Amino acid sequence: MFINKLIKFHNSQKGIQGAVFGIVDGIIAILGTTFAISALSQNPTLILASGLAVGISNGIANSAGFFLSEEVETEHGIANHTKREIFQAACFCFVASILVVFVSLSPYFFVGFSTARILSLLIGLAILFSLGAYHATISRESKIKEGLKFLLIGFIAALLCFGLGKLINQMGVSF
């Protein structure tokens, strides 16, 4: 019964919106964090701790921000959502954010640092590409184009944050 309600809600516009927001933001935040930290240190414990801290706080911030923005829209007549719909969408946002954090960080638990960093990037980019391709089926856009657009956003975030980490490292800060 609960699973059927969950699937029905997930297939609703609010459920999808919350999950997509959580996935995209979660992947970008975790890629940015892990690549910035990995430019400063090759200590997998530091990367895991940083990634988990940022990922969990990002998930909470995402869901709270999503909830509050939807609530304000509803109160001002911009949107028409029940409190329950808003709360459920915020929960989807949180769960999606946290899941992608753990999936993206999982290589650091099983393989060496260099391999983990590459696998983490590939996993994150694959998730973003898949989400873009899924979005394309709804928006009737090109799956390749949308997938690449989502992928590129994540790749740019990882690259910029890695560059930031390298810059900080050149300033003499390291762990």
C-alpha positions in Angstrom: 0.0 0.0 0.0 2.7 2.5 1.0 4.9 1.5 -2.0 2.0 2.1 -4.3 1.4 5.5 -2.9 5.1 6.3 -3.1 5.2 5.3 -6.8 2.0 7.2 -7.5 3.5 10.4 -5.9 6.9 9.9 -7.5 5.2 9.8 -10.9 3.4 13.1 -10.1 4.9 16.4 -11.2 5.9 17.4 -7.6 7.6 14.1 -6.9 9.6 14.2 -10.1 10.5 17.9 -9.5 11.7 17.2 -6.0 13.7 14.1 -7.0 15.3 15.8 -10.0 16.3 18.9 -8.0 17.8 16.6 -5.3 19.7 14.5 -7.8 21.2 17.3 -9.9 22.1 19.5 -6.9 23.4 16.5 -4.9 25.7 15.3 -7.8 27.0 18.7 -8.5 27.7 19.5 -4.8 29.5 16.1 -4.2 31.6 16.3 -7.4 32.6 19.9 -6.6 33.5 19.0 -3.0 35.4 15.8 -3.7 37.3 17.3 -6.6 38.3 20.4 -4.6 39.4 18.4 -1.6 41.2 15.8 -3.8 43.3 18.7 -5.3 44.4 19.4 -1.7 44.8 15.9 -0.3 44.8 12.4 -1.4 43.5 11.2 1.9 40.3 9.2 1.2 39.1 9.6 4.8 39.2 13.4 4.4 37.4 13.2 1.1 34.8 10.9 2.5 34.3 13.0 5.6 34.0 16.2 3.5 31.8 14.6 1.0 29.4 13.2 3.6 29.3 16.4 5.5 28.6 18.5 2.5 26.2 15.9 1.0 24.1 15.6 4.1 24.0 19.3 4.8 23.2 19.9 1.1 20.4 17.4 1.2 18.9 19.2 4.2 19.4 22.6 2.6 17.9 21.4 -0.7 14.8 20.0 0.9 14.2 22.9 3.3 14.7 25.4 0.4 12.5 23.4 -1.9 9.8 23.2 0.8 9.9 26.9 1.7 10.0 28.1 -1.9 7.0 25.9 -2.8 5.2 27.0 0.3 5.7 30.7 -0.5 4.5 30.2 -4.1 1.4 28.5 -2.8 0.7 31.2 -0.2 1.0 33.9 -2.8 -1.2 32.1 -5.3 1.6 31.4 -7.8 1.2 27.7 -7.4 -1.6 25.5 -6.0 -0.1 22.7 -3.9 -1.2 21.1 -0.7 1.1 21.1 2.3 1.3 17.4 2.0 2.4 17.5 -1.6 5.1 20.1 -0.8 6.3 18.1 2.2 6.5 14.9 0.1 8.3 16.6 -2.7 10.8 18.0 -0.2 11.3 14.5 1.2 12.0 13.2 -2.3 14.5 16.0 -2.8 16.3 15.0 0.5 16.3 11.3 -0.2 17.5 11.8 -3.8 20.3 14.1 -2.6 21.5 11.7 0.0 21.3 8.6 -2.3 23.4 10.2 -5.0 26.0 11.3 -2.4 26.4 7.7 -1.2 26.5 6.3 -4.7 29.0 8.9 -5.8 31.2 8.4 -2.8 31.0 4.6 -2.9 34.2 4.0 -4.9 36.3 5.6 -2.1 35.2 2.7 0.1 36.4 0.0 -2.2 39.3 1.1 -4.4 42.4 3.2 -4.3 42.3 7.0 -4.4 43.1 7.7 -8.1 40.7 5.0 -9.3 38.0 6.1 -6.8 38.2 9.7 -8.0 37.8 8.7 -11.7 34.9 6.2 -10.8 33.2 8.8 -8.7 33.3 11.3 -11.6 32.1 8.7 -14.1 29.3 7.6 -11.8 28.2 11.2 -11.2 28.3 12.1 -14.9 26.5 8.9 -15.9 23.7 9.8 -13.5 23.5 13.3 -14.8 23.5 12.1 -18.5 20.8 9.6 -17.7 18.7 12.2 -15.9 19.1 14.6 -18.9 18.1 11.8 -21.3 15.0 11.0 -19.1 14.2 14.7 -19.1 14.3 14.7 -22.9 11.6 12.0 -23.1 9.3 14.3 -21.2 10.3 17.5 -23.0 10.5 15.8 -26.4 14.1 17.1 -26.9 17.1 15.1 -28.1 18.1 12.6 -25.5 21.8 13.0 -26.5 21.6 16.8 -26.4 19.8 16.9 -23.0 22.0 14.2 -21.6 25.2 16.1 -22.6 23.8 19.4 -21.2 23.3 17.8 -17.8 26.6 16.0 -18.0 28.4 19.2 -19.0 27.1 21.1 -16.0 28.5 18.5 -13.6 31.8 18.3 -15.4 32.3 22.0 -15.4 31.5 22.1 -11.6 34.0 19.3 -10.9 36.6 21.0 -13.1 36.1 24.5 -11.6 36.3 23.1 -8.0 39.4 21.0 -8.8 41.0 24.2 -10.2 40.0 26.1 -7.1 41.6 23.3 -4.9 44.8 23.4 -7.0 44.9 27.2 -6.6 44.5 27.0 -2.9 47.2 24.3 -2.8 49.6 26.6 -4.7 49.0 29.2 -2.1 50.6 26.8 0.4 47.4 25.3 2.0 47.2 21.5 2.0 46.0 18.7 4.3 
